[in-house]
Amino acid sequence: MSLKNQPNGNNVYETERLILQPMSLEDKEFIFELYNRPSFIRYIGDRNLKTVSDAENYIRDRFLPQFEKLGFGNYLVVTKDTGEKIGGVGIFEREGLDVVDIGFSLLEEFEGKGYAYEAAQKVKSIGMDDFGLKKISAITSKDNFSSQKLIKKLGLEFKNYVTLPNDDEELMYFETK
C-alpha cells in the first residue's frame, strides 16, 4: 500500500451528502455550541465546557491525542451543499469499554434527515475496512430511542447494560455481530 493511501488522522472522507474531516482546534466554537445543546447534555452528558477556551482544550486533550495514537477519532460532519458544520461522528476509545465505541451527535435542526446514519455508516466502514477493527460498540441512554434505532440500523445488536467509570447512569451496550 502506498503511503498516500494509508489511513491517518489527516484523512478527509466523503459520503453522498457529507464531508467528514478530523476535528481540529479551529472547530472550538462549533464544539462549544454542540456540546452545550440541551439534547447533547441530556443524552450524551455534560462535558463541562463553559467557554470556547474549554472547548479548545477538550479538542486538544481528548480528540487530537487519539488521532495521533490510533489514526482515527472524532470527525466534524459538514454538508457538501452548504458547507455547514452540523455535527460530529467518531470512533472512540472509552474508559470502561473493551471495544471501541462509535458515537454521533448532530445539531437538532439537522436531525431526522439521515445525516447521522450516513456519517456513522461511513465511520464504521473506515474503522473496520481501513483500520481493520474486528468489532465496534455503541452505548446510549435507555431513553434515547432515535440513537438506539440508528445503532441497530448500523448492524449492532444489544448485548447488555453497562455503567462507565465515574458515571452512575446505566447505559445500553451494543456491539457488531
C-alpha positions in Angstrom: 0.0 0.0 0.0 1.4 3.4 -0.9 1.9 5.9 1.9 -0.8 8.2 0.4 -3.5 5.5 0.9 -2.6 4.6 4.4 -5.2 5.9 6.9 -4.1 8.7 9.2 -5.6 11.4 11.3 -5.5 13.9 8.4 -7.8 11.9 6.1 -10.9 13.6 4.9 -13.8 11.3 3.8 -16.9 11.9 1.8 -20.3 10.4 1.5 -23.1 11.3 -0.9 -24.1 14.5 1.0 -21.4 14.9 3.7 -17.7 15.6 4.3 -16.1 14.1 7.3 -12.9 15.7 8.5 -10.9 15.3 11.6 -11.8 17.7 14.4 -9.3 20.4 14.8 -8.7 23.3 17.1 -10.5 25.5 14.5 -13.7 23.7 15.5 -13.7 25.0 19.0 -16.7 27.4 18.6 -18.8 24.6 17.0 -17.9 22.1 19.7 -18.8 24.7 22.3 -22.2 25.1 20.7 -22.9 21.4 20.0 -21.8 20.2 23.4 -23.9 22.7 25.3 -27.1 22.0 23.4 -29.8 20.6 25.8 -30.2 17.4 23.9 -26.4 16.7 23.9 -26.3 17.2 27.7 -29.4 15.1 28.2 -28.4 12.1 26.0 -24.6 12.2 25.9 -23.6 14.1 29.0 -22.4 17.5 30.3 -18.7 17.8 29.2 -18.5 21.0 31.4 -17.4 23.2 28.5 -18.3 26.6 29.9 -16.2 28.7 27.5 -14.9 28.4 23.9 -11.4 28.0 25.5 -12.7 24.9 27.4 -13.9 23.5 24.1 -10.4 24.2 22.6 -8.8 22.4 25.5 -11.2 19.5 25.1 -10.3 19.1 21.5 -6.5 19.4 22.3 -6.7 16.9 25.2 -9.2 14.4 24.1 -9.6 14.4 20.3 -6.1 15.1 18.9 -4.2 12.6 21.0 -6.5 9.7 19.9 -5.9 10.7 16.2 -2.2 10.6 16.9 -2.3 7.3 18.7 -4.9 5.4 16.6 -5.2 7.3 13.3 -9.0 7.7 13.8 -11.2 9.6 16.2 -13.9 12.3 16.1 -14.8 13.8 12.8 -16.6 17.0 12.0 -19.7 16.5 9.8 -20.1 19.2 7.2 -22.8 19.3 4.5 -21.5 19.3 0.9 -24.2 21.6 -0.5 -23.9 24.4 2.1 -20.6 23.8 3.9 -22.4 24.0 7.2 -20.9 22.2 10.3 -23.8 20.0 11.5 -22.3 17.5 14.0 -19.7 15.1 15.0 -19.2 11.4 14.5 -16.4 9.2 15.5 -14.9 6.0 17.0 -13.6 6.5 20.5 -11.5 4.6 23.0 -13.6 4.9 26.2 -12.6 4.0 29.7 -14.7 1.1 30.8 -15.3 -0.4 27.4 -13.1 -3.1 25.9 -14.3 -2.4 22.3 -14.0 1.0 20.6 -17.3 2.9 20.6 -19.0 4.7 17.7 -20.6 7.9 18.7 -22.5 10.6 16.9 -24.3 13.9 17.6 -26.0 16.5 15.4 -27.4 19.9 15.9 -31.2 19.3 16.4 -32.1 21.2 13.2 -30.3 18.6 11.1 -31.8 15.5 12.8 -34.3 13.3 11.0 -32.7 13.8 7.6 -30.5 10.7 7.5 -27.3 12.6 8.1 -26.3 10.8 11.3 -26.8 7.4 9.7 -24.9 8.4 6.6 -22.0 9.7 8.7 -22.0 6.8 11.2 -22.1 4.2 8.4 -19.0 5.8 6.8 -17.1 6.0 10.1 -18.0 2.4 10.8 -16.6 1.3 7.4 -13.5 3.5 8.0 -12.9 1.7 11.3 -13.5 -1.8 10.0 -12.2 -1.6 6.4 -9.4 0.9 6.7 -8.2 0.2 10.2 -9.1 -3.5 10.5 -11.2 -3.2 13.6 -13.0 -6.5 14.3 -15.7 -5.1 16.5 -17.3 -1.8 17.2 -19.6 -1.0 20.1 -22.1 1.7 20.8 -23.6 3.0 24.1 -26.7 5.0 24.6 -29.1 6.0 27.3 -32.2 4.0 27.8 -34.5 6.8 26.7 -32.6 7.8 23.5 -34.8 5.9 21.1 -33.6 7.6 18.0 -30.0 6.6 18.7 -31.0 3.1 19.6 -32.8 2.8 16.2 -29.7 4.2 14.3 -27.3 1.9 16.2 -29.4 -1.1 15.2 -29.6 0.1 11.6 -25.8 0.1 11.6 -25.9 -3.6 12.3 -25.1 -3.5 16.0 -27.1 -5.6 18.5 -27.9 -5.0 22.1 -25.7 -7.1 24.4 -26.2 -5.8 28.0 -26.2 -2.8 30.3 -23.0 -1.0 31.3 -22.0 1.7 33.7 -18.9 3.7 32.8 -16.3 4.7 35.4 -17.2 7.9 37.2 -20.8 7.8 36.0 -23.9 6.4 37.6 -26.2 6.1 34.6 -26.7 2.6 33.3 -26.4 2.6 29.6 -27.4 0.2 26.8 -24.4 -1.5 25.2 -24.5 -2.7 21.6 -21.8 -4.4 19.6 -21.3 -5.6 16.0 -22.4 -9.1 15.4 
